[in-house]
Amino acid sequence: MEAGATLRDRMAGKQDYNQDDDMVNVPGRLTRLRTNFGKIAAADPTGVIIDTDDNTAPNSPAP
């Protein structure tokens, strides 16, 4: 499943969804978010990227 589809599926099931959570329909928001996280990860040697695709919260991998 492509990243946008995974995000759309997860956000659709979110109980406390609000307009700030709309990362798919607001043009450029998801790209800016990913860019910002990438900058933070590059600047912080303790930061890690965890691939959570196809995982639910209870079975997501630990960092």
C-alpha positions as CSV (number, residue, x, y, z in Angstrom):
1,M,0.0,0.0,0.0
2,E,1.4,3.4,-0.9
3,A,2.2,5.8,2.0
4,G,-0.7,8.2,1.3
5,A,-3.2,5.3,1.3
6,T,-1.9,4.0,4.6
7,L,-2.2,7.5,6.1
8,R,-5.7,8.0,4.7
9,D,-6.8,4.6,6.2
10,R,-5.3,5.4,9.6
11,M,-6.7,8.9,9.7
12,A,-10.2,7.7,8.7
13,G,-10.3,5.6,11.8
14,K,-9.0,8.2,14.2
15,Q,-11.5,9.1,16.9
16,D,-10.2,12.6,17.7
17,Y,-9.6,13.8,14.2
18,N,-9.3,17.6,13.7
19,Q,-8.4,19.9,10.9
20,D,-4.7,19.9,11.9
21,D,-4.6,16.2,11.2
22,D,-5.5,16.7,7.5
23,M,-2.1,15.8,6.0
24,V,-3.4,14.2,2.8
25,N,-6.0,16.8,1.5
26,V,-4.1,20.0,2.3
27,P,-1.7,20.6,-0.7
28,G,1.9,20.3,0.4
29,R,1.3,19.6,4.1
30,L,2.5,16.0,4.1
31,T,5.6,16.8,2.0
32,R,6.4,19.7,4.5
33,L,5.8,17.4,7.4
34,R,8.1,14.7,6.0
35,T,10.8,17.3,5.2
36,N,10.7,18.7,8.7
37,F,10.9,15.3,10.3
38,G,13.8,14.4,8.0
39,K,15.7,17.6,9.1
40,I,15.1,16.8,12.7
41,A,16.3,13.2,12.2
42,A,19.4,14.4,10.4
43,A,20.3,16.8,13.2
44,D,19.6,14.4,16.0
45,P,21.9,11.3,16.1
46,T,19.5,9.6,18.5
47,G,16.5,10.0,16.2
48,V,15.4,7.0,14.2
49,I,12.8,6.4,11.5
50,I,10.4,3.6,12.3
51,D,8.6,2.0,9.4
52,T,5.1,1.4,10.7
53,D,3.4,0.6,7.4
54,D,1.1,-2.5,7.8
55,N,1.4,-2.3,11.6
56,T,-1.2,-1.3,14.1
57,A,-0.2,0.4,17.4
58,P,-0.1,-2.8,19.4
59,N,2.3,-4.6,17.0
60,S,4.4,-1.7,15.8
61,P,8.1,-2.3,16.0
62,A,10.1,-0.8,18.9
63,P,12.8,1.7,18.1
